[in-house]
Amino acid sequence: VRLVESGGGLVQPGGPLRLSCAASGFTLDYYAISWFRQAPGKEREGVSCIIGIGGSAYYADSVKGRFTISRDNAKNTVYLQMNSLESEDTAVYYCAAAERCWDHDYWGQGTQVTVSS
């Protein structure tokens, strides 16, 4: 059972980035997938979540209108499209799978996102 994030990197303020969370060893279809982030010296923050059945999505106020979460069950992958990135979005981003949003039975290893000019 494994979750692997990818897509992080260095981006200028205002730019876009798309993160991927790919699962192996289990099927994501019926799991809620949450994205969390943690910046140095700050607590971990729940960013976005998409539930397994129905696909309803939830966002933290800090990213609402800028980030979009989606899932491709055929690829067993969840995406986080991040637009209009700000320096405050700089953090390590993790995806997690569980029965409910914001829970975390399985974690990925994280991917670094740095927003800087």
N, CA, C and O of each residue as an XYZ file, in Angstrom:
468
protein
N       0.857     -1.183      0.000
C       0.000      0.000      0.000
C       0.896      1.236      0.000
O       1.746      1.409      0.874
N       0.690      2.070     -0.977
C       1.613      3.189     -1.125
C       0.920      4.363     -1.813
O       0.128      4.187     -2.739
N       1.244      5.574     -1.329
C       0.829      6.806     -1.986
C       2.093      7.562     -2.368
O       3.012      7.695     -1.561
N       2.135      8.052     -3.585
C       3.317      8.779     -4.051
C       2.892     10.111     -4.627
O       2.138     10.168     -5.598
N       3.386     11.195     -4.017
C       3.123     12.534     -4.543
C       4.211     12.917     -5.543
O       5.359     12.485     -5.438
N       3.824     13.725     -6.500
C       4.780     14.272     -7.449
C       4.251     15.603     -7.955
O       3.095     15.961     -7.729
N       5.124     16.330     -8.647
C       4.707     17.585     -9.258
C       5.154     18.832     -8.535
O       4.945     19.942     -9.025
N       5.767     18.669     -7.375
C       6.247     19.838     -6.665
C       7.424     20.482     -7.371
O       7.976     19.925     -8.319
N       7.804     21.664     -6.900
C       8.941     22.357     -7.488
C       8.940     23.818     -7.123
O       8.232     24.256     -6.216
N       9.750     24.564     -7.849
C       9.883     26.006     -7.649
C       9.031     26.725     -8.692
O       9.126     26.440     -9.886
N       8.205     27.651     -8.234
C       7.345     28.396     -9.145
C       7.300     29.848     -8.704
O       7.404     30.140     -7.513
N       7.146     30.749     -9.644
C       7.070     32.172     -9.324
C       5.685     32.519     -8.775
O       4.702     31.851     -9.095
N       5.611     33.550     -7.962
C       4.287     33.978     -7.471
C       3.341     34.240     -8.634
O       3.714     34.835     -9.644
N       2.105     33.779     -8.462
C       1.107     33.918     -9.517
C       1.070     32.761    -10.480
O       0.148     32.658    -11.289
N       2.053     31.890    -10.410
C       2.128     30.766    -11.341
C       1.321     29.573    -10.901
O       0.810     29.541     -9.782
N       1.197     28.564    -11.795
C       0.463     27.353    -11.492
C       1.397     26.166    -11.236
O       2.572     26.166    -11.604
N       0.821     25.172    -10.597
C       1.532     23.914    -10.382
C       0.464     22.847    -10.184
O      -0.581     23.113     -9.591
N       0.721     21.657    -10.673
C      -0.221     20.564    -10.447
C       0.464     19.429     -9.714
O       1.479     18.905    -10.172
N      -0.080     19.058     -8.600
C       0.431     17.936     -7.832
C      -0.384     16.685     -8.147
O      -1.581     16.752     -8.424
N       0.290     15.559     -8.096
C      -0.366     14.268     -8.296
C      -0.161     13.395     -7.081
O       0.870     13.465     -6.412
N      -1.149     12.577     -6.803
C      -1.072     11.605     -5.713
C      -1.495     10.264     -6.310
O      -2.681     10.024     -6.539
N      -0.521      9.400     -6.557
C      -0.790      8.117     -7.192
C      -0.759      6.999     -6.154
O       0.124      6.946     -5.298
N      -1.737      6.115     -6.253
C      -1.825      5.012     -5.295
C      -1.385      3.710     -5.943
O      -1.625      3.477     -7.127
N      -0.750      2.883     -5.165
C      -0.423      1.522     -5.605
C      -0.711      0.575     -4.448
O      -0.524      0.919     -3.281
N      -1.169     -0.623     -4.795
C      -1.469     -1.610     -3.767
C      -2.899     -1.541     -3.262
O      -3.337     -2.432     -2.534
N      -3.629     -0.514     -3.631
C      -5.037     -0.427     -3.278
C      -5.715      0.535     -4.255
O      -5.052      1.283     -4.973
N      -7.056      0.498     -4.267
C      -7.826      1.328     -5.188
C      -8.356      2.545     -4.461
O      -8.956      2.449     -3.390
N      -8.114      3.705     -5.083
C      -8.510      4.960     -4.451
C     -10.009      5.231     -4.509
O     -10.524      6.082     -3.785
N     -10.704      4.496     -5.382
C     -12.099      4.835     -5.706
C     -12.955      5.151     -4.485
O     -13.714      6.120     -4.496
N     -12.842      4.348     -3.440
C     -13.767      4.476     -2.327
C     -13.165      5.204     -1.131
O     -13.741      5.224     -0.044
N     -11.999      5.799     -1.351
C     -11.346      6.532     -0.277
C     -11.541      8.031     -0.451
O     -11.644      8.540     -1.567
N     -11.588      8.717      0.668
C     -11.453     10.168      0.643
C      -9.963     10.478      0.608
O      -9.184      9.931      1.389
N      -9.580     11.353     -0.296
C      -8.175     11.739     -0.427
C      -8.039     13.195     -0.007
O      -8.688     14.090     -0.550
N      -7.188     13.397      0.960
C      -6.957     14.749      1.476
C      -5.548     15.194      1.136
O      -4.613     14.394      1.123
N      -5.414     16.459      0.866
C      -4.102     17.094      0.718
C      -3.858     17.943      1.963
O      -4.704     18.737      2.374
N      -2.696     17.756      2.540
C      -2.238     18.552      3.666
C      -0.944     19.254      3.257
O      -0.287     18.862      2.293
N      -0.600     20.274      3.990
C       0.695     20.909      3.784
C       1.265     21.333      5.125
O       0.542     21.580      6.090
N       2.571     21.407      5.148
C       3.249     21.850      6.357
C       4.438     22.708      5.989
O       5.361     22.261      5.309
N       4.402     23.937      6.444
C       5.504     24.871      6.228
C       6.417     24.841      7.453
O       5.974     24.488      8.546
N       7.670     25.203      7.282
C       8.607     25.206      8.413
C       8.097     26.054      9.574
O       7.720     27.211      9.389
N       8.088     25.481     10.751
C       7.671     26.212     11.934
C       6.166     26.353     12.089
O       5.696     26.999     13.026
N       5.406     25.755     11.180
C       3.948     25.874     11.250
C       3.312     24.498     11.419
O       3.923     23.474     11.112
N       2.087     24.492     11.908
C       1.357     23.246     12.058
C       0.882     22.748     10.695
O       0.723     23.516      9.746
N       0.663     21.444     10.632
C       0.118     20.869      9.411
C      -1.288     21.417      9.170
O      -2.078     21.573     10.101
N      -1.579     21.701      7.911
C      -2.851     22.314      7.539
C      -3.551     21.462      6.484
O      -2.928     21.051      5.505
N      -4.820     21.200      6.674
C      -5.612     20.532      5.649
C      -5.944     21.517      4.548
O      -6.483     22.592      4.812
N      -5.624     21.156      3.310
C      -5.774     22.065      2.183
C      -7.026     21.767      1.373
O      -7.816     22.662      1.072
N      -7.195     20.497      1.026
C      -8.326     20.125      0.180
C      -8.596     18.644      0.340
O      -7.720     17.874      0.733
N      -9.835     18.254      0.025
C     -10.218     16.849      0.137
C     -11.284     16.551     -0.902
O     -12.120     17.393     -1.227
N     -11.229     15.330     -1.411
C     -12.265     14.864     -2.326
C     -12.723     13.499     -1.840
O     -11.906     12.619     -1.570
N     -14.049     13.328     -1.731
C     -14.545     12.071     -1.202
C     -14.608     11.017     -2.311
O     -14.546     11.333     -3.499
N     -14.734      9.744     -1.884
C     -14.695      8.665     -2.851
C     -15.961      8.554     -3.684
O     -15.896      8.458     -4.910
N     -17.094      8.568     -3.032
C     -18.368      8.410     -3.737
C     -18.987      9.784     -3.926
O     -19.219     10.518     -2.964
N     -19.248     10.118     -5.177
C     -19.860     11.413     -5.448
C     -18.864     12.478     -5.837
O     -19.169     13.374     -6.624
N     -17.683     12.378     -5.288
C     -16.625     13.291     -5.682
C     -16.738     14.693     -5.139
O     -16.116     15.609     -5.678
N     -17.515     14.893     -4.088
C     -17.595     16.242     -3.506
C     -16.220     16.671     -3.006
O     -15.444     15.869     -2.487
N     -15.948     17.943     -3.176
C     -14.640     18.479     -2.820
C     -14.764     19.566     -1.760
O     -15.766     20.277     -1.678
N     -13.717     19.671     -0.955
C     -13.687     20.648      0.124
C     -12.342     21.349      0.102
O     -11.321     20.769     -0.267
N     -12.367     22.633      0.512
C     -11.154     23.443      0.454
C     -11.014     24.276      1.714
O     -11.999     24.715      2.307
N      -9.778     24.480      2.103
C      -9.493     25.452      3.146
C      -9.765     26.852      2.600
O      -9.614     27.106      1.405
N     -10.164     27.743      3.484
C     -10.463     29.114      3.037
C      -9.258     29.759      2.363
O      -9.415     30.577      1.456
N      -8.076     29.400      2.796
C      -6.853     30.027      2.278
C      -6.577     29.678      0.821
O      -5.803     30.369      0.158
N      -7.201     28.612      0.312
C      -6.917     28.195     -1.066
C      -8.168     28.198     -1.938
O      -8.084     27.952     -3.141
N      -9.316     28.471     -1.347
C     -10.571     28.431     -2.083
C     -10.526     29.411     -3.253
O     -10.133     30.567     -3.093
N     -10.931     28.939     -4.421
C     -10.903     29.772     -5.617
C      -9.600     29.713     -6.374
O      -9.524     30.163     -7.518
N      -8.562     29.160     -5.749
C      -7.251     29.059     -6.411
C      -6.855     27.610     -6.673
O      -6.194     27.323     -7.671
N      -7.242     26.711     -5.804
C      -6.872     25.297     -5.930
C      -8.099     24.489     -6.360
O      -9.231     24.806     -5.994
N      -7.850     23.448     -7.139
C      -8.909     22.533     -7.560
C      -8.427     21.106     -7.395
O      -7.367     20.735     -7.900
N      -9.205     20.311     -6.688
C      -8.872     18.903     -6.510
C      -9.736     18.079     -7.456
O     -10.905     18.393     -7.680
N      -9.147     17.022     -8.008
C      -9.884     16.137     -8.909
C      -9.308     14.736     -8.798
O      -8.215     14.536     -8.267
N     -10.059     13.774     -9.307
C      -9.561     12.409     -9.264
C      -9.803     11.734    -10.602
O     -10.791     11.999    -11.286
N      -8.877     10.857    -10.957
C      -8.992     10.025    -12.146
C      -8.894      8.585    -11.658
O      -7.802      8.053    -11.459
N     -10.056      7.968    -11.470
C     -10.062      6.615    -10.913
C      -9.401      5.608    -11.848
O      -8.832      4.616    -11.394
N      -9.476      5.862    -13.145
C      -8.842      4.950    -14.099
C      -7.329      4.925    -13.913
O      -6.679      3.906    -14.146
N      -6.774      6.066    -13.488
C      -5.329      6.155    -13.259
C      -4.990      5.986    -11.783
O      -3.822      6.030    -11.399
N      -6.023      5.791    -10.954
C      -5.793      5.630     -9.515
C      -5.003      6.804     -8.948
O      -4.086      6.633     -8.143
N      -5.381      7.989     -9.385
C      -4.607      9.188     -9.065
C      -5.539     10.349     -8.717
O      -6.603     10.514     -9.315
N      -5.120     11.139     -7.749
C      -5.809     12.382     -7.398
C      -4.865     13.535     -7.696
O      -3.657     13.434     -7.485
N      -5.427     14.625     -8.185
C      -4.630     15.788     -8.571
C      -5.024     17.000     -7.718
O      -6.152     17.111     -7.238
N      -4.071     17.884     -7.552
C      -4.340     19.172     -6.932
C      -3.781     20.235     -7.865
O      -2.569     20.442     -7.933
N      -4.668     20.899     -8.576
C      -4.273     21.996     -9.454
C      -4.206     23.267     -8.620
O      -5.198     23.677     -8.017
N      -3.044     23.881     -8.590
C      -2.831     25.075     -7.794
C      -2.540     26.247     -8.712
O      -1.551     26.230     -9.446
N      -3.376     27.247     -8.681
C      -3.199     28.441     -9.494
C      -2.983     29.660     -8.600
O      -3.252     29.626     -7.399
N      -2.496     30.721     -9.205
C      -2.282     31.981     -8.474
C      -1.525     31.735     -7.177
O      -1.923     32.200     -6.108
N      -0.438     31.004     -7.289
C       0.311     30.634     -6.090
C       0.937     31.849     -5.419
O       1.354     32.806     -6.071
N       0.988     31.777     -4.110
C       1.524     32.857     -3.278
C       2.668     32.302     -2.447
O       2.789     31.090     -2.266
N       3.494     33.190     -1.951
C       4.631     32.745     -1.133
C       4.146     31.961      0.091
O       4.836     31.066      0.579
N       2.957     32.309      0.575
C       2.397     31.602      1.741
C       2.018     30.159      1.440
O       1.744     29.385      2.357
N       1.999     29.794      0.169
C       1.695     28.409     -0.206
C       2.937     27.515     -0.138
O       2.833     26.299     -0.298
N       4.087     28.101      0.094
C       5.318     27.323      0.199
C       5.227     26.352      1.374
O       4.991     26.757      2.512
N       5.416     25.075      1.084
C       5.287     24.037      2.110
C       5.600     22.688      1.475
O       5.744     22.572      0.258
N       5.702     21.679      2.322
C       5.696     20.298      1.835
C       4.240     19.847      1.799
O       3.509     19.965      2.782
N       3.843     19.334      0.655
C       2.469     18.901      0.461
C       2.404     17.367      0.521
O       3.204     16.665     -0.098
N       1.435     16.881      1.279
C       1.243     15.455      1.462
C      -0.182     15.082      1.058
O      -1.114     15.863      1.248
N      -0.341     13.890      0.504
C      -1.686     13.371      0.322
C      -1.895     12.214      1.300
O      -0.955     11.541      1.721
N      -3.158     12.019      1.636
C      -3.508     10.970      2.589
C      -4.829     10.352      2.165
O      -5.686     11.022      1.590
N      -4.983      9.066      2.454
C      -6.197      8.339      2.115
C      -6.846      7.803      3.380
O      -6.163      7.316      4.281
N      -8.161      7.896      3.442
C      -8.914      7.396      4.597
C     -10.384      7.283      4.191
O     -10.755      7.610      3.063
N     -11.211      6.815      5.123
C     -12.637      6.725      4.826
C     -13.279      8.106      4.772
O     -14.225      8.332      4.019
N     -12.756      9.025      5.577
C     -13.342     10.360      5.650
C     -12.306     11.431      5.383
O     -11.107     11.230      5.574
N     -12.791     12.559      4.941
C     -11.910     13.706      4.726
C     -11.195     14.068      6.008
O     -11.744     13.995      7.107
N      -9.925     14.470      5.821
C      -9.071     14.968      6.890
C      -8.574     13.864      7.827
O      -7.756     14.141      8.705
N      -9.046     12.617      7.667
C      -8.427     11.495      8.340
C      -7.260     10.999      7.484
O      -7.114     11.409      6.332
N      -6.437     10.125      8.043
C      -5.241      9.707      7.310
C      -4.800      8.321      7.716
O      -4.009      8.153      8.644
N      -5.321      7.322      7.009
C      -4.876      5.953      7.219
C      -3.575      5.681      6.482
O      -2.734      4.921      6.964
N      -3.405      6.287      5.337
C      -2.213      6.135      4.515
C      -1.687      7.510      4.150
O      -2.449      8.429      3.850
N      -0.347      7.634      4.183
C       0.319      8.893      3.859
C       1.275      8.695      2.697
O       1.838      7.616      2.511
N       1.450      9.762      1.915
C       2.540      9.791      0.961
C       3.778     10.370      1.609
O       3.759     10.740      2.783
N       4.855     10.449      0.845
C       6.126     10.916      1.400
C       6.270     12.426      1.344
O       7.156     12.986      1.990
N       5.424     13.087      0.591
C       5.444     14.532      0.493
C       6.199     15.035     -0.723
O       7.100     14.373     -1.237
N       5.813     16.218     -1.171
C       6.503     16.888     -2.273
C       6.620     18.368     -1.935
O       5.662     18.990     -1.477
N       7.804     18.923     -2.168
C       8.079     20.303     -1.790
C       7.542     21.256     -2.852
O       7.780     21.075     -4.046
N       6.819     22.266     -2.400
C       6.373     23.356     -3.265
C       6.985     24.646     -2.729
O       6.793     24.996     -1.565
N       7.714     25.339     -3.575
C       8.335     26.601     -3.193
C       7.872     27.680     -4.154
O       8.052     27.571     -5.366
N       7.276     28.722     -3.597
C       6.796     29.843     -4.400
C       7.694     31.038     -4.109
O       7.674     31.602     -3.015
N       8.472     31.405     -5.102
C       9.454     32.465     -4.893
C       9.863     33.051     -6.226
O       9.894     32.362     -7.246
N      10.179     34.341     -6.201
C      10.676     34.985     -7.404
C      12.199     34.956     -7.426
O      12.812     35.454     -8.369
